[in-house]
Amino acid sequence: MQVELRYFAALRERLGSSGERCEVPAEIATVQALRAWLALRGPVWSDALAGERRIRMALDQRLVREDAPIHEGAEVAFFPPVTGG
């Protein structure tokens, strides 16, 4: 399935990209599974998307929980939690 990925703030800087279109295996069904699959791309990806890191995820421009199902043509965004001051 094809999805559109977006990376924001520190994740964009670490990954060197603001986004990409990606072909995702059919067994990747949730935003958390997508995150884990992307982390397998290599050390930079693993470090940026590691499970212990606090990362917010959005699906089609709406904040979602980890178990949100993805679909063909979805836009999935990853970004660090917002802090204020």
N, C-alpha and C positions, 0 to 999 in steps of 0.2 A: 504494500500500500504506500502511496506517496503522501508525505506530510511536509509542511513548511515549518522549519525550525527558526526560532529567534532567540538570540542571546543578548542579554543586557548587562550594563554596568561592568563590574569586575569580571564576570564570566566572559563577556565580549572581549575584554582585554586579554584574559588568560588564553582563550581559544583562538584569538586572532581573527575573529569573524563575528559579524552581527547576525548572520543567519545563513540558511541554505535550504534547498529542497532535497529531500532524502527519501530513498526507497527503504521502507521498513519491513522486516519479515512479518508474515501473517500472524505468527505466534505472539508478537508484541501487541498487547491489547490495552494497556493502561499507560498513563503518563509516567508512572513510577517504573514500569517495565521498560519504557522508552529511555528514561534516564539511565537505568542500569545498562541497557544495551549500548548506549552512546559511550558510557564510561569504559567499555571494552575496547575502544578505538586506540588506546595507547596511554602512556603515562600522563601526558598533559590533560587528556580527557578524564582519566581516572581521578587525578588530583582535583580537577575543577568540579566534577560531578559526584565525588565520593558520597556514599550513603550517609556518612556522619555530618556532612556539610548541610547547613540550613539553606535550602534553596526553595524559592516559591515557584510555582508552575501555573501557567494559564493555558487554557484551551479555548481557542476561538475568542480571545480577548476577554476571558472571564477567569478569575482565580478559581482553581479547583483543588480538590484533595488528591492525594496520590493515587487513589483507586479509580479516578475518572477515566472512562473508556475513550480511546482515540478512534478516529474514523478516517476513511479515505478523504484526502484534501484538507485535513485538520491543520490549523496553525497552533503550534505548541511553543510557548515561550518559557524560558528559564531565566530567573533573576534572583539576586540575593535579597534577603528581607530588607525592607525599607526602614531606615532609622532616622529619627528626627533629632533636632537639637535646639 
